[in-house]
Amino acid sequence: MEQSIHVETGAQLLARLMKRPILHGLEKDLFSDGPRPNEVIEVSGNLSSGKTLLITQLIAKCLLPRRYKGIELNGREAGVVLVNTDHHFHIPTLVDLMACFIRNNNDARKLGTTDVFDDKGIKSIIEDSLRYFTVINCYESSQFFLSLQSLQGILSNDDKIAMIAIDSISSYYWQDRKHGECWSMDGYVKSCLNIMQKHTFGHKIILLYTRPSDVESKSKEAVVRTSLLNEEKIHYKIQLHKQHDVNQFSAVVESVSDNRNLSYIVSNNGIEWRTCYSKR
């Protein structure tokens, strides 16, 4: 039987052998069977729908430990790199959400040990968790693309990182259009995603990004589960929507396994999911 020769660089071998934290079950209302390594999550939405808040919430759950003094915290003890382009993300919001998740811990309530999480204990947990969080602030297109190209080096030096998040992937679209590029918004996002995957794919991490929903192609690409590097597929599409002049929110979550319609509220505890209708 004819066999092909597989050639890989030392960097690719190192990436393949690295073991990273698993994010499966990160947010069960959104991801029924994931997210899995090498998957891509797109969060879109109109103005004030909670895109940045949602990724802040997901980052908080990644960073928090799984257990503290024998109590389940349901975190993932995973490192995260945030490429911050819109500058809507705020560290105080992340810290507040982490503190809320710790205080509202159901396991501690059942065991009657809520006193374990005093202010000092919460501060210690958060400070320890934030050691695994890296923020790359970008202020122009060239900085953004250099940051995407630097991801491989960052991942090679830290096996705790399990997620790369970008808020937002389309921040410099109009700037690049002005300089002579003629992409559609979808084409631009696909190009950025291709660069991200080129520098991160072998490292088995989750790619998460936000984009506005008001500039999208009418022909929507299907959600596909794939492990091919040369296909810029999206495994989860989370579309958030805030009704105009009304404090009501809804979301559509598309994945390869099913589609979900949810309502949610935005509070000091972050995004709280309400009704859910699943359609396979």
C-alpha positions, 0 to 999 in steps of 0.5 A: 500500500502506498503511504505518503510522508508526513513532514512537520517542523519542530514547532508543529511537533511541539504544538501537537504534543502540548496538552491544554485545558479542555473547555467542553461545557464552558457555557452549556446553554450555548454549547450543547457539545463543546466547544472543542479544540480548533473550533471557531465561535462567532458572536455577532449582534446589533448595538448594545446587545451584549457582545463584549459582555458575553465574551467577558463572561466566557473569559471569566469562566475560562480563567476561574479554577475548577475547584477551591478548597474542595468546592466546585467552581465550574471554571476551566483553569485555562489561559486566555489571550484577548486581542482588544481592538474595539476597547469596549472590554474592561478589566473591572467588569471581568473582575466583577463577573468572576466575583459574582460567579464565585459568590453565587456558587451553587455547590457552596450553598448546598454544602453550607460553606458560603463563608469560605468565599469571603472578600479575601478569599475571592480576591485571592482566587481572582488574582491567581486566575488573572495570571493566565490572562493576556490582553493585546491592545491594538489601535490600528490595522497594522498592529492588529495583523502583527498581533495575529501573526504573533499568536503562534509564538505566544502559544508555543510558550504557554500551554495553559492558553486554551482560547484566543478572543478578538473583540472585534475582528472587524474593527479596522475594516473601513480603515483597510478599505480606505487604503485600497482593499475592496473586500466585503465585510464577510470576505474581510472576516474570512481573511482575518480568520485564515490568518488566525488559523494559520498561526494557531491551528496546530495548538488546539485552542478555541478561536472566539471573535465578535463582529457587528451584525449590521454589515453581513452578507445576505448569503449566509455560510452554513455552520460546519464541523471540520478539522481542515486548516484550509477551510475557514469554517465557523462551528458556532454562530451566536447572534445576539439581538436587542430590541430597539427602545425596549430592554428585551434580548434574544439570541440564536445559536447555530451549530452543527448539532442543532439551532437554539433560540434563547432569551436573556437578560443583562444584569450585574451577574452578566448575561443570564439565559432564560427560555430555550427552544432547540431545533435540530 
